[in-house]
Amino acid sequence: MVSVMGLISIILFTLLIKSKSEEQACRLIGQTGYLEFSKDGDIIIGGIFSLNASRVTENNGYHAYPTSFCTRLNPRELLFARAVIFTVEEINKNPTLLNGVTLGYRLYNGCGSQSLVRAALEAVTEGESCRKRVQALIGHSSSGISKAINLIVGELDIPQISHLSTCACLSDKRIYPTFFRTVPSDQFQITALVQLMKHFGWQWVGIIKSAEVYASDGVAEFIKQGKAEGICVEYVIFYRRSNTKIEHKVIKQLKASTSSVVLLFMSLSYTRELFKKVDGNKLPRKQWIGSEAWISQVDLASLGSKNILHGAMGFALPQSIIPGLLEFILSLKLSDEPESVMIKAFWEGFFDCSFTPSNTTKLCSGDEDLRTITSAYTNTELRSVRNVYTAVYSIAHALHAILQCENGLNPTTGKHCVSKTDVQPKQVLEQLKLVDFTVLNGYKVSFDENGESGAQYDLLNWQYKDDDSVNVITIGHYDSSLPEGQRFRFTQNTTIVWALQSTEVKYI
C-alpha cells in the first residue's frame, strides 16, 4: 500500500510543482473536502488526524467503480485534534511568545491511507495563490502514513512533527528531510526492551507482531539488538487482520513453545483486535512483554485477557498532566463546531442518541454533559497527549525565533527582520532544528540532527487484584539522556507481580 501511495504522491506532487512554476493559484486535482476544524490567524499550522478508525471498500459486484466509506469513530484522534486547538489558544493568550502574532489552524480528517495522503496534499496546497498555506504540519499518528506524507511535504520544505509515529526508519533524513517527532523513536524503545530482558536473564523469547510498519521495523530491530546481547528468538507469529484462524495459530504455537517470555509488538488497534479474537484463558501462562503502543491502556482489561495481562510489563511514555486541558476537552459543545459532521457523529456515539428522530434510539438534545461519559476522548491523562502539546509549542518557539526584530535585524539569525506575512516553511524548518525550551514544570524539548527529541519511559507492570480490578504500576524508568549503564533503573520500594509465579519481588 505504501508503494502505491508513493506513486500517487509523486504524480500529484508533479501537478503541484507545475502549478507553482506557472504561478497559478494552488489547486488540488481530484477529491478534496478533508478539512474538519479551522480558525484563521496570522500564521497557519496544519494537522492530519484519523477521526474514523478504518475505511471499508465495496466492489459493487465489479459492475461499477468501487465505493468506499469510513467506519468506526476514533475518539483518541479527536482528543489529539482538540489538543492542538487548546494549545493554539493557549499560545495566542501568551503576550510574549509570539508578541501579538496569532496562530491559526487547519485540521484535516481522513481514513485509510489514500485519503490521508489526499488530506495532506489539501493541507499544503490550500490557500489563495499559494499564500497562507500551512507553515508546518502536525501528524500523523501512524508511521506508515507519516512516511507517505513526508515524501510530499519534504519536497516543499514544510516541516512535519509527529506526536506518535515511532518507526526508526523516519530518522533517515535522506528520505524524510523535514520530519520531526515529539515521541521517541522505536530505536530507544527497543534498546530499553533488550536491556529489560537482559536484566532478568530472558534469553529465549517468542514474538507476536502485526502487519504494519511500526511492528515490522520494531521487531526487526529487536532481533538485531537482542542477538548482540545473547537474546534468541524461538518464533515470530505474524498477525494480519484478515487471518480468521489467528486464535488457533497462537494457541498452537504457544503450547508447543519452550520459551516462557512473549513480546507482543503491535499498535493499539491491532492489540484490541487480537484480544477480541484470542481467548486468553486458552493460552498457557507466559510472561508477556508489551510494546509502548498498548502497554499503558488500562481499558484493554475489559476485553477479558487477564491471562495475558496479569504480570505483563513494558515501557510507556511518561505520565503528564496539562493544566486546563481536561476542562477544555469536557467543555466541548456542538455550537463550537457547528459545521462539523464528525462532532455530531461523535456526540451520537458518546451518548447513544441520534439527532434524527428514531423509534429505537433516544433523541440527542445537544446539551448532554461530557463529564458523564468515559471515553478515550475524555482521557486527558493519555500519555501521548503531551506529544501533541509540545509539537505545537515547538512550532511556536520556531516562529518566535523567526519574528524577533531589533534595529532592523533578527538577533537570532543576524539577517533582516521577517514580518508575519513573509514567514516561509523553510524558515520554520531551520529554526525547529534549534528550538530548546521547557514546558510542563521543566519538561525539556529540543531536536537532534535526526529530528529526535530524546527518550524517557516509565516501566509499567500490570497487577490484578482479587476482585479482578487492575492497577498498572510504574516500577521503573528509562532515560536515554543519562550515561550508558544508568539509563535503566527500578523505582525504590517497588513490588513487581509476575505472570509465571504467584510470589512478588520487591525492589528496595
Sequence and secondary structure as in RCSB ss.txt:
>XXXX:A:sequence
MVSVMGLISIILFTLLIKSKSEEQACRLIGQTGYLEFSKDGDIIIGGIFSLNASRVTENNGYHAYPTSFCTRLNP
RELLFARAVIFTVEEINKNPTLLNGVTLGYRLYNGCGSQSLVRAALEAVTEGESCRKRVQALIGHSSSGISKAIN
LIVGELDIPQISHLSTCACLSDKRIYPTFFRTVPSDQFQITALVQLMKHFGWQWVGIIKSAEVYASDGVAEFIKQ
GKAEGICVEYVIFYRRSNTKIEHKVIKQLKASTSSVVLLFMSLSYTRELFKKVDGNKLPRKQWIGSEAWISQVDL
ASLGSKNILHGAMGFALPQSIIPGLLEFILSLKLSDEPESVMIKAFWEGFFDCSFTPSNTTKLCSGDEDLRTITS
AYTNTELRSVRNVYTAVYSIAHALHAILQCENGLNPTTGKHCVSKTDVQPKQVLEQLKLVDFTVLNGYKVSFDEN
GESGAQYDLLNWQYKDDDSVNVITIGHYDSSLPEGQRFRFTQNTTIVWALQSTEVKYI
>XXXX:A:secstr
 HHHHHHHHHHHHHHHHHHHHTT      S    EEEEE  SEEEEEEE SEEEEEEE GGGTS  EEEEEEE H
HHHHHHHHHHHHHHHHHH TTTSTT  EEEEEEE  SHHHHHHHHHHHHH SGGGTT  S EE  SSHHHHHHHH
HHHGGGT  EEESS   GGGG TTT TTEEESS  HHHHHHHHHHHHHHHT  EEEEEEESSHHHHHHHHHHHHH
HHHTT EEEEEEEE TT TTHHHHHHHHHHH    EEEEE  HHHHHHHHHHS GGGS   EEEE TTTTT GGG
GGGS HHHHTT EEEE      TTHHHHHHT  GGGSTT HHHHHHHHHHHTEESS  SSSEE  S   GGG   
STT TT TTHHHHHHHHHHHHHHHHHHH  BTTB TTTSSB   TTS  HHHHHHHHTT EEEETTTEEEE  TT
S    EEEEEEEEE TTS EEEEEEEEEETTS TTSSEEE TTEEEE SS S EEEE 
